[in-house]
Amino acid sequence: MLDYYALVPVLLPVLGGIILYLLLGYSEKIQQSFIVCFMSLLFVMNLLYLIALQRGMIHPAAAGPLVLDAPGIFISCLVTFFGTLILVYSFIYRKNSHFDSTFFIIYFVLAGMMCGMACTYNVLVMLVLLEAATVTSAVLILFGRTKRAIRATYIYLAISIVEVILVIYGAFILYSSTGTLDLRFMDISLLSSGDITLLALLFLFGFGTKAGLLPLGSIWLPPAHADAPAAISATMSGILIKASVVAMVKVMYPFFLISNGEMLMFIVTFVGTLNMVLGGIMALFACHIKRLLAWSSISQIGYIIVGFGLATPVAIYGSLFHILNHMLFKGSLFLISGILLYHVHSLQIKKMGGLGRVMPLTALSFLIASLAMSGLPFLNGFISKELIYEGSVEAGFPVVFSLFGLEFTIISIFGWITSIVILITMMRAFYLMFLGTTRESFRELRDPQLCMLVPVLIMVGLCIIIGLFPDLVSGTLQYIAETLYQMRG
């Protein structure tokens, strides 16, 4: 019976959407209570399963192509935890006539698709779930109801065609050579050295495109994240691209170090470093707060890609840690951008000013999340970035120099430079938006309602707590990292 639990992360969120549809005739309070309780229940179920898995009380459940192993349940926990906060935040949208219950129903379906793509080793099933998540998230982008949102959706869906072609091509090679699309049952000895390298690259750029990997990630990600409603921007940046990364790793790692391992490691770490640096530079020149955050997402995903490209236990652990951290600080920053749009009716950084005097909790949350993303000590981002840098030493990158007990490789040098650029970018935005003289039109503003503020405060609070007490999550993340490490070819 336990094997059927592998269906839970995919089917139960969809079932939640169906139940919510049946509740449309009931009061708004009943619907909201169901939304919070049901998504919270899913989070508790997934978390208990992960704990039982880590302690060896159960084995990974498998039902058909779905496998609920440590990486998959990790993403499912993040999806349901983050989804609960996002849905609570989104209650404010119901005051806007076109944000009806359909928004919440579609979000439940999106949650199921995001969980599913990280819970399978079947390339075709993973692709189907990825594209289902793409379509549902595209519909949610359209809730922005602007010409820019429509255009962003067109671009988003058009780029998805490219990733489908890459993955289908890889699936054709895999099936024609091994007779299976499920990597659990693949006999890799049937593949030539060239095919192994080609498959690794096809799956890297196929699934990696949805993760924001350059070059195609720079085309769809900034407009999609910038023009979607804030809750969907936060979801896409905080969870969707991370689920895509884990899916990418699960299908790429079996081929990763078997043939031309050093070349593949160089390609992945190079592309990740390129993401890191270029995303940071583009964010520096952004004048629109959500575009700034979108470009910084490309930068932060670079750290994660680098860690997985290094493919050492510490680097993988660091990447998983950064997935968790990025969900917290970037999710809160996107939600804050939604607060600003809701109250100030603008996302142009230079059109704000002095908001910290009238919205102190919002300003403080923005500052803490920005410092966490910049990798300052005693906040969560510092820990995950340092683990990735340590992983570059473990992977054999030469130490260029040492300072204050830290060893700097070429990877960590680029990482620190990018962190400094991000720090300058975020502090400039903070100064222009929250400091200085309060504009006359802003003097009556206040911090937002609790449904918008509490999710932000929870995420920002966790940035501090995890930064000060990383052992709260380190054991579980190391367990998941070990599972992924054993998958390498």
Secondary structure as UniProt FT lines:
FT   HELIX           2..7
FT   HELIX           8..22
FT   TURN            23..25
FT   HELIX           28..54
FT   TURN            55..56
FT   STRAND          61..63
FT   TURN            64..65
FT   STRAND          66..68
FT   HELIX           70..90
FT   HELIX           91..95
FT   TURN            97..98
FT   HELIX           101..117
FT   HELIX           123..141
FT   HELIX           142..144
FT   HELIX           147..178
FT   HELIX           183..185
FT   HELIX           188..190
FT   HELIX           193..210
FT   TURN            211..212
FT   TURN            214..216
FT   HELIX           217..227
FT   HELIX           230..235
FT   HELIX           236..240
FT   HELIX           241..256
FT   TURN            257..258
FT   HELIX           261..284
FT   HELIX           289..310
FT   HELIX           313..344
FT   HELIX           349..351
FT   HELIX           355..358
FT   HELIX           360..373
FT   TURN            374..375
FT   TURN            377..378
FT   HELIX           380..394
FT   TURN            395..396
FT   STRAND          401..403
FT   TURN            404..405
FT   STRAND          406..408
FT   HELIX           410..434
FT   HELIX           440..442
FT   TURN            443..444
FT   HELIX           450..468
FT   HELIX           471..485
FT   TURN            486..487
//
